[in-house]
Amino acid sequence: MRSRPFSDSLHSSRSSAAGRTDLSRRQDVRLHDLRHGFATALLQAGVNVKIVSEALGHARSSFTMDVYQHVLPGMGDQVARAIEDAFAATSAATRPSE
């Protein structure tokens, strides 16, 4: 039995999966687009970048952040608030009681 080339079997798999979704009408959606959408949705949902990096098969989470940092423009603000909260909690805990 002769096997089909990888690209044909991938297209067939994608076509059958697309038939069950609205993607069936979108011929311009590539596997890469679905992968990027998956990673973007996970990061926006607050999943740790290390977990997303592992799911994507990236060797380093820094690579994942380099690729997807544009997706999360508010991430710097979140980090700043977390640092402020941590300092506030530390100074409140070390402040002598009156």
C-alpha positions as CSV (number, residue, x, y, z in Angstrom):
1,M,0.0,0.0,0.0
2,R,1.3,3.4,-1.0
3,S,1.2,6.2,1.6
4,R,0.1,9.7,0.8
5,P,2.6,12.6,1.1
6,F,2.5,14.4,4.4
7,S,1.1,17.5,3.0
8,D,-1.9,15.6,1.4
9,S,-2.7,13.8,4.7
10,L,-2.4,17.1,6.6
11,H,-4.7,18.8,4.2
12,S,-7.2,15.9,4.4
13,S,-7.1,16.1,8.2
14,R,-7.5,19.8,8.2
15,S,-10.4,19.6,5.8
16,S,-12.3,17.0,7.8
17,A,-11.7,19.1,11.0
18,A,-12.7,22.2,9.2
19,G,-15.9,20.6,8.0
20,R,-17.1,20.5,11.7
21,T,-16.4,24.3,12.2
22,D,-16.9,27.6,10.5
23,L,-13.5,27.2,9.0
24,S,-15.0,25.1,6.2
25,R,-15.7,28.3,4.4
26,R,-12.3,29.8,5.0
27,Q,-9.7,28.5,2.6
28,D,-7.1,31.1,3.7
29,V,-6.8,29.6,7.3
30,R,-3.5,27.7,7.6
31,L,-2.4,25.3,10.3
32,H,0.1,28.0,11.4
33,D,-2.8,30.4,11.9
34,L,-4.6,27.9,14.2
35,R,-1.4,27.3,16.2
36,H,-0.9,31.1,16.6
37,G,-4.6,31.5,17.6
38,F,-4.2,28.7,20.2
39,A,-1.1,30.3,21.7
40,T,-2.7,33.8,21.8
41,A,-5.9,32.5,23.4
42,L,-3.9,30.7,26.1
43,L,-1.7,33.7,26.9
44,Q,-4.8,36.0,27.0
45,A,-6.4,33.6,29.4
46,G,-3.5,34.0,31.7
47,V,-1.8,30.7,31.2
48,N,1.8,30.8,32.2
49,V,4.1,31.4,29.3
50,K,6.3,28.4,30.2
51,I,3.2,26.1,29.8
52,V,2.3,27.7,26.5
53,S,5.9,27.4,25.3
54,E,6.0,23.7,26.2
55,A,2.6,23.2,24.4
56,L,4.0,24.8,21.3
57,G,7.3,22.8,21.5
58,H,9.5,25.8,21.8
59,A,12.9,25.2,23.3
60,R,12.9,28.4,25.4
61,S,10.0,30.3,26.8
62,S,11.9,33.5,26.0
63,F,11.3,32.7,22.3
64,T,7.6,32.3,23.0
65,M,7.6,35.7,24.6
66,D,9.5,37.3,21.8
67,V,6.9,36.0,19.3
68,Y,3.8,36.8,21.3
69,Q,4.7,39.9,23.3
70,H,2.7,42.1,20.9
71,V,-0.4,40.1,21.8
72,L,-0.3,41.2,25.4
73,P,0.4,44.9,25.5
74,G,-1.0,45.2,29.1
75,M,1.4,42.5,30.4
76,G,3.9,45.2,31.6
77,D,1.1,46.9,33.6
78,Q,0.2,43.6,35.2
79,V,3.8,43.1,36.3
80,A,4.1,46.6,37.6
81,R,0.9,46.2,39.7
82,A,2.1,42.8,41.0
83,I,5.4,44.3,42.1
84,E,3.6,47.3,43.8
85,D,1.3,44.9,45.6
86,A,4.2,42.8,46.8
87,F,6.1,45.8,48.1
88,A,3.0,47.1,49.8
89,A,2.4,43.8,51.5
90,T,6.1,43.6,52.6
91,S,6.2,47.1,54.0
92,A,2.9,46.6,55.8
93,A,4.2,43.4,57.4
94,T,7.4,45.0,58.6
95,R,5.9,48.3,59.7
96,P,5.9,48.5,63.6
97,S,2.5,48.5,65.1
98,E,1.4,51.6,67.0
